[in-house]
Amino acid sequence: MVKLTLEAAKQLLAVAEQKARQMGLSSDIAIVDEGANLIAFHRMDNARIAGIDISQNKAWTSVAMQMPTANLAQSALPGGPSFGINTTNHGRLVILGGGIPLVSKDKIIGGIGVSGGTSAQDIEVANAAVQAFNSLLGFGDTAMTSARIGSTIRTGRLAQ
C-alpha cells in the first residue's frame, strides 16, 4: 500500500508555498493522510489565523468526502441536493474551493487544503501541489490538476 510520508508532505508544502508566493498570496497549507489526520502544516508569514482551521478542514473534507471541496459548493446552495451539508460534522465540512484529495491507483492516500486567497486562488495553489504529487508518483497530469509548476520540484521518495 502506498502511504504518504512526512518527507513527501514537506515537498508538497514547498511546492504550494512557491505557487502562493508567485501569486502574491500568504497561505495556510495543510496536508493530511488517508484517514484525514494532519501530517504537515505550514503558515506563511502574514497568513490569516482563521486560515489555519480552514485549510486543515479543507484537507479533511477532501478526504472525508472523497472529492475536491469545490465540488460541494454548487450542491450546497439553497435548494441544492446537499444544502446545509457544511453544518454537519460539527461545522468541519468545508464547501469552499481549495481542498483536493491525493490519489494513487484510484485510492485516496491523503489530501491538501489551502486557505489564503479566493476559492479559485486556493484551488490553483492546491493544484500545484497535486500536480507535483502526481509527477513524483509518475502519473503526470490528471483530471484534478490544471496548474503548471516550475522546475524546482525536488526529486525523492514520495511514498513508501
Secondary structure per residue as TSV (DSSP state, phi and psi in degrees):
chain	resnum	aa	ss	phi	psi
A	1	M	-	360.0	135.1
A	2	V	-	-78.1	133.1
A	3	K	-	-129.3	135.8
A	4	L	B	-73.7	125.1
A	5	T	-	-96.2	164.8
A	6	L	H	-62.5	-41.1
A	7	E	H	-60.4	-43.8
A	8	A	H	-63.6	-42.6
A	9	A	H	-60.3	-39.8
A	10	K	H	-63.2	-39.9
A	11	Q	H	-63.7	-41.5
A	12	L	H	-66.2	-38.9
A	13	L	H	-60.1	-42.6
A	14	A	H	-63.3	-42.2
A	15	V	H	-64.8	-44.6
A	16	A	H	-63.6	-42.1
A	17	E	H	-62.5	-43.2
A	18	Q	H	-59.0	-44.3
A	19	K	H	-64.3	-44.1
A	20	A	H	-59.8	-43.8
A	21	R	H	-60.9	-43.4
A	22	Q	H	-59.3	-31.5
A	23	M	T	-89.9	-1.6
A	24	G	T	76.6	27.1
A	25	L	-	-107.2	153.5
A	26	S	-	-112.7	109.4
A	27	S	-	-115.7	155.2
A	28	D	E	-100.7	131.8
A	29	I	E	-132.1	128.4
A	30	A	E	-125.9	142.5
A	31	I	E	-122.8	129.2
A	32	V	E	-120.0	162.7
A	33	D	E	-90.3	-171.0
A	34	E	T	-64.5	-19.9
A	35	G	T	-96.1	9.1
A	36	A	S	68.7	22.8
A	37	N	-	-88.8	137.4
A	38	L	E	-62.1	127.9
A	39	I	E	-100.8	-47.8
A	40	A	E	-149.6	149.6
A	41	F	E	-143.1	144.3
A	42	H	E	-140.0	126.8
A	43	R	E	-111.8	113.0
A	44	M	-	-68.9	156.5
A	45	D	T	-53.4	135.3
A	46	N	T	69.8	8.8
A	47	A	-	-70.0	148.7
A	48	R	-	-66.1	139.8
A	49	I	T	-63.5	-37.5
A	50	A	H	-60.6	-28.3
A	51	G	H	-67.9	-17.7
A	52	I	H	-59.7	-57.4
A	53	D	H	-67.0	-39.0
A	54	I	H	-61.5	-47.4
A	55	S	H	-65.0	-42.4
A	56	Q	H	-64.9	-38.7
A	57	N	H	-72.7	-30.9
A	58	K	H	-64.5	-44.9
A	59	A	H	-62.2	-44.5
A	60	W	H	-60.2	-46.7
A	61	T	H	-61.5	-41.6
A	62	S	H	-61.4	-34.2
A	63	V	H	-81.1	-46.4
A	64	A	H	-62.4	-36.9
A	65	M	T	-96.4	-6.8
A	66	Q	T	58.2	43.1
A	67	M	S	-166.2	160.4
A	68	P	-	-61.4	143.2
A	69	T	T	-61.7	-30.0
A	70	A	H	-61.9	-26.5
A	71	N	H	-66.5	-21.0
A	72	L	H	-84.0	-21.7
A	73	A	H	-58.1	-49.9
A	74	Q	H	-65.0	-45.3
A	75	S	H	-73.1	-15.4
A	76	A	T	-91.4	-0.2
A	77	L	S	-67.2	155.1
A	78	P	T	-52.5	131.5
A	79	G	T	87.7	-10.5
A	80	G	S	-78.2	164.8
A	81	P	T	-65.8	-21.0
A	82	S	T	-116.9	23.5
A	83	F	T	-54.1	128.9
A	84	G	T	91.0	-2.3
A	85	I	G	-59.2	-30.0
A	86	N	G	-70.4	-7.4
A	87	T	G	-93.9	-2.2
A	88	T	S	-87.1	173.0
A	89	N	G	54.7	42.4
A	90	H	G	57.1	32.9
A	91	G	G	77.7	7.9
A	92	R	T	-77.5	-23.3
A	93	L	-	-74.1	121.3
A	94	V	-	-107.5	133.0
A	95	I	-	-106.7	9.3
A	96	L	S	-86.3	145.9
A	97	G	S	-65.8	150.7
A	98	G	-	128.0	-0.4
A	99	G	E	-113.2	125.7
A	100	I	E	-137.9	131.4
A	101	P	E	-71.2	152.2
A	102	L	E	-103.1	120.1
A	103	V	E	-118.5	133.8
A	104	S	E	-131.2	121.7
A	105	K	T	52.2	49.3
A	106	D	T	63.6	17.9
A	107	K	E	-124.1	131.2
A	108	I	E	-74.2	122.1
A	109	I	E	-113.7	5.1
A	110	G	E	167.7	-170.7
A	111	G	E	-159.1	159.2
A	112	I	E	-123.2	142.7
A	113	G	E	-130.8	134.1
A	114	V	E	-128.7	136.1
A	115	S	E	-139.2	132.3
A	116	G	S	164.7	-17.0
A	117	G	S	-133.9	-156.2
A	118	T	-	-71.8	169.6
A	119	S	H	-58.1	-42.7
A	120	A	H	-61.7	-41.2
A	121	Q	H	-67.6	-42.5
A	122	D	H	-62.5	-38.6
A	123	I	H	-62.6	-43.0
A	124	E	H	-62.6	-42.3
A	125	V	H	-65.4	-46.3
A	126	A	H	-62.7	-40.7
A	127	N	H	-62.3	-33.0
A	128	A	H	-61.0	-43.1
A	129	A	H	-69.8	-37.3
A	130	V	H	-64.2	-41.9
A	131	Q	H	-64.0	-40.5
A	132	A	H	-63.1	-42.0
A	133	F	H	-57.7	-49.4
A	134	N	H	-64.3	-38.0
A	135	S	H	-65.6	-42.1
A	136	L	H	-66.7	-30.1
A	137	L	H	-83.0	-11.2
A	138	G	T	86.8	18.9
A	139	F	-	-92.5	-18.7
A	140	G	-	67.5	-152.5
A	141	D	-	-72.4	146.1
A	142	T	-	-130.9	177.0
A	143	A	T	-62.5	-26.5
A	144	M	T	-84.6	-9.6
A	145	T	-	-108.7	140.8
A	146	S	-	-142.6	-13.6
A	147	A	-	-88.8	146.9
A	148	R	-	-99.1	147.0
A	149	I	-	-118.9	163.0
A	150	G	-	-73.7	-171.2
A	151	S	S	-95.6	19.7
A	152	T	-	-94.9	11.0
A	153	I	-	-67.2	126.7
A	154	R	-	-83.4	138.6
A	155	T	-	-82.2	155.1
A	156	G	-	164.8	179.4
A	157	R	-	-74.9	126.2
A	158	L	-	-88.5	-40.5
A	159	A	B	-141.2	163.2
A	160	Q	-	-126.6	360.0
